């Protein structure tokens, strides 16, 4: 197959893909109800309403005050119709990345009276269907946060190329009423071994590695999350204990919390919450 045949083959495939998108858009119309949270079902081509988003009080998120203020400001700008950035929340497991996104969304919704801000969660494996979803959301006047939790790409995956185009807008103008938030344990969304392998096997190592690393550059804001200190860990637990009015003395709470973290081998917001659930159960207190 010569070069012209290859180009014609690619154009035919692109045309068929556009025809498929057009057909789906005509046959299926996404519906938005009164809820402010949805789960994107790519197989059914529909948004599943979430009546009660699993979001905790934003004041309970401790040890991430600076990060919290940045995300609130960016989300407020977007909700009010002003320019804002796509956000990558990356770093240590269990430190509140996804919790912060949901809590900030709830906080903005509770204060905003003029603009409706809708949170849509999309699974990593459905990233390739984003163009279909976005083409439908563009028809609404609402503003949307598309949220992907635990986003990462492994070897031999090409979905990251589609995401790069979506984040930058590609050949089409970037959609003003949609913003993309993602959480990941990986700063560049890909394992270091994958990047190192490209450097060692590619004809042009630096360019090949840069292509993969550049995906994270499409996010205007990088918000890092790090393992918390023992003081931060205990502050999180005290905050929960006070909020839920757990009847336990501070000294005992501290001793049990430290013992719990040693048993788990880590300290994080998630470990703190699991400890609070355990203590609340033993105290016969509902959360």
C-alpha positions in Angstrom: 0.0 0.0 0.0 1.5 3.3 -1.1 1.2 6.6 0.8 -1.8 7.8 -1.2 -3.7 4.6 -0.4 -2.9 5.0 3.3 -4.1 8.5 3.3 -7.4 7.5 1.5 -7.8 4.7 4.0 -7.4 7.0 7.0 -9.9 9.5 5.4 -12.4 6.8 4.9 -12.1 5.7 8.5 -12.4 9.3 9.7 -15.5 9.8 7.6 -17.2 6.6 8.9 -16.4 7.7 12.5 -18.0 11.1 11.9 -21.0 9.5 10.3 -21.3 7.2 13.3 -21.2 10.2 15.7 -23.7 12.1 13.6 -26.0 9.1 13.6 -25.8 8.6 17.3 -26.4 12.2 18.0 -29.5 12.1 15.9 -30.8 8.8 17.3 -30.0 9.5 21.0 -30.5 12.7 22.9 -29.0 13.0 26.3 -31.5 14.0 29.0 -30.7 16.3 31.9 -33.1 16.1 34.9 -33.1 18.1 38.1 -30.1 16.3 39.7 -26.7 18.0 39.7 -24.7 14.7 39.5 -24.6 12.0 36.8 -22.8 8.9 35.8 -22.0 8.5 32.1 -23.0 5.1 30.7 -21.2 4.8 27.4 -22.9 1.5 26.6 -26.4 2.9 27.0 -25.4 6.3 25.7 -27.1 8.0 28.6 -26.5 10.0 31.8 -27.6 8.1 34.9 -28.9 10.6 37.6 -27.2 10.5 41.0 -29.7 11.8 43.6 -27.2 12.0 46.4 -23.6 12.6 45.5 -21.2 11.1 48.0 -19.6 14.4 49.1 -18.5 15.2 52.6 -18.5 18.6 54.2 -15.6 20.6 52.7 -14.6 21.8 56.2 -13.8 18.2 57.1 -11.0 18.0 54.5 -7.9 18.9 56.6 -4.2 19.4 55.7 -5.0 20.5 52.1 -6.1 24.1 52.7 -4.0 25.7 49.9 -5.0 23.0 47.4 -8.6 23.4 48.5 -8.7 27.1 47.9 -7.1 26.8 44.5 -9.7 24.3 43.3 -12.6 26.3 44.8 -11.4 29.5 43.0 -11.0 27.7 39.6 -14.4 26.0 39.9 -16.1 29.2 41.0 -14.6 31.0 37.9 -15.9 28.3 35.7 -19.4 28.2 37.3 -19.7 32.0 36.9 -18.9 31.8 33.2 -15.3 33.0 33.3 -12.2 31.2 31.9 -10.9 28.3 34.0 -8.4 25.4 33.7 -8.7 21.7 33.4 -7.4 20.2 36.6 -5.2 17.2 37.4 -5.2 16.2 41.1 -2.3 13.8 41.5 -0.4 12.2 44.3 -0.6 9.9 47.3 -3.5 7.5 47.7 -6.2 8.2 50.1 -5.4 11.9 50.6 -8.7 13.3 49.4 -8.3 13.9 45.7 -11.7 12.6 44.6 -13.4 13.7 47.8 -12.1 17.3 47.2 -13.6 17.4 43.7 -17.1 16.3 45.0 -17.0 18.5 48.0 -16.0 21.6 46.0 -18.8 20.8 43.5 -21.3 20.6 46.4 -19.9 23.8 48.0 -20.3 25.8 44.7 -23.8 24.4 44.0 -24.9 25.5 47.5 -23.8 29.1 46.9 -24.5 29.6 43.2 -28.0 30.7 42.4 -27.6 31.9 38.8 -25.7 29.1 37.1 -26.3 25.4 37.3 -23.1 23.4 37.7 -23.4 19.7 36.9 -20.8 17.0 37.8 -20.5 14.0 35.4 -18.3 11.1 36.3 -16.8 9.0 33.4 -14.9 5.8 33.8 -11.4 5.6 32.5 -12.3 2.9 29.9 -15.0 5.2 28.4 -12.6 8.1 27.7 -12.8 7.2 24.0 -16.5 8.2 24.0 -15.8 11.7 25.3 -16.3 13.3 21.9 -19.8 11.8 21.7 -20.7 13.0 25.2 -19.2 16.5 24.7 -21.0 17.0 21.4 -24.3 16.5 23.3 -23.5 18.6 26.3 -22.6 21.5 24.1 -26.3 21.8 23.4 -27.2 22.7 27.0 -26.8 26.1 28.7 -25.6 24.4 31.9 -22.0 24.2 32.9 -20.4 20.7 33.3 -17.5 19.3 35.1 -16.5 15.9 33.5 -14.7 14.0 36.3 -12.6 10.9 35.8 -11.3 9.3 39.0 -8.0 7.3 39.1 -7.1 8.2 35.5 -4.0 6.5 34.1 -2.8 4.8 31.0 -0.7 1.6 30.6 1.5 0.2 27.9 -0.1 -0.2 24.5 -3.0 2.1 25.3 -3.8 4.8 22.8 -6.7 6.5 24.6 -4.3 9.1 25.9 -4.0 10.5 22.4 -7.8 11.1 22.2 -7.7 12.8 25.6 -4.9 15.1 24.5 -7.0 16.3 21.5 -10.1 16.7 23.7 -8.4 18.8 26.3 -6.9 21.2 23.7 -10.1 21.3 21.6 -8.5 19.7 18.5 -9.6 21.1 15.2 -12.8 22.3 16.8 -13.2 25.2 19.2 -12.9 24.3 22.9 -16.3 23.9 24.5 -16.8 26.7 26.9 -19.4 25.0 29.1 -17.3 21.9 29.8 -14.2 21.5 32.0 -12.3 18.3 32.8 -11.1 17.2 36.2 -9.1 14.0 36.8 -7.4 12.3 39.7 -4.4 10.0 39.4 -1.7 8.5 41.5 0.7 9.3 38.6 1.9 12.8 37.9 2.2 12.1 34.2 -0.7 9.7 34.1 1.6 6.9 32.9 4.0 4.5 34.7 7.6 5.6 34.8 8.6 2.3 33.2 6.5 3.1 30.1 8.2 6.5 29.7 11.7 5.0 30.3 11.0 2.2 27.8 10.2 4.8 25.2 13.5 6.5 25.9 15.5 3.3 25.5 13.8 1.8 22.4 12.6 4.7 20.3 14.5 6.1 17.3 14.0 9.6 18.8 13.8 8.9 22.5 13.3 12.4 23.7 10.5 13.2 21.3 8.7 9.9 22.0 8.9 10.4 25.7 7.8 14.0 25.4 4.7 12.9 23.4 3.5 10.8 26.4 4.5 13.2 29.1 2.8 16.1 27.2 -0.6 14.7 28.1 -0.4 16.0 31.7 0.7 19.4 30.2 -2.8 19.7 28.8 -4.1 20.3 32.4 -3.7 23.9 33.3 -3.6 23.2 37.0 -1.6 20.4 38.7 -2.6 19.9 42.3 -0.3 17.7 44.3 -1.3 15.5 47.3 1.3 14.1 49.7 1.4 11.6 52.6 0.2 13.4 55.7 2.2 13.8 58.9 1.1 12.3 62.2 -0.2 15.7 63.3 -2.2 16.2 60.2 -3.6 12.6 60.5 -4.7 13.3 64.1 -6.2 16.6 63.2 -8.3 14.9 60.5 -9.5 12.3 63.1 -10.3 15.0 65.7 -12.2 16.9 63.1 -14.3 13.9 62.3 -14.8 13.0 65.9 -16.1 16.5 66.7 -18.3 16.7 63.6 -20.0 13.4 64.5 -20.0 14.1 68.2 -18.2 10.9 69.1 -18.1 10.4 72.9 -14.5 9.6 73.5 -11.7 11.3 75.3 -9.0 12.9 73.2 -6.1 10.9 74.8 -7.9 7.6 74.1 -8.8 8.8 70.6 -5.2 9.7 69.9 -3.8 6.4 71.2 -6.3 4.3 69.2 -5.7 6.4 66.1 -2.0 5.9 66.2 -2.4 2.2 66.8 -4.8 2.0 63.8 -2.3 3.7 61.5 0.6 1.4 62.6 -1.6 -1.6 61.9 -2.5 -0.2 58.4 1.1 0.8 57.7 0.1 4.3 56.5 -1.5 7.6 57.4 -4.0 9.3 55.1 -7.4 10.8 55.0 -8.9 7.5 53.9 -7.2 5.6 56.8 -8.5 8.3 59.2 -12.1 7.8 57.9 -11.8 4.0 58.2 -10.7 4.5 61.8 -13.7 6.8 62.5 -16.1 4.2 61.1 -14.6 1.6 63.4 -14.8 3.8 66.5 -18.3 5.0 65.6 -19.4 1.4 65.3 -17.9 0.4 68.7 -19.6 3.5 70.3 -22.9 2.6 68.7 -23.0 6.0 66.9 -24.4 6.5 63.5 -22.4 8.7 61.0 
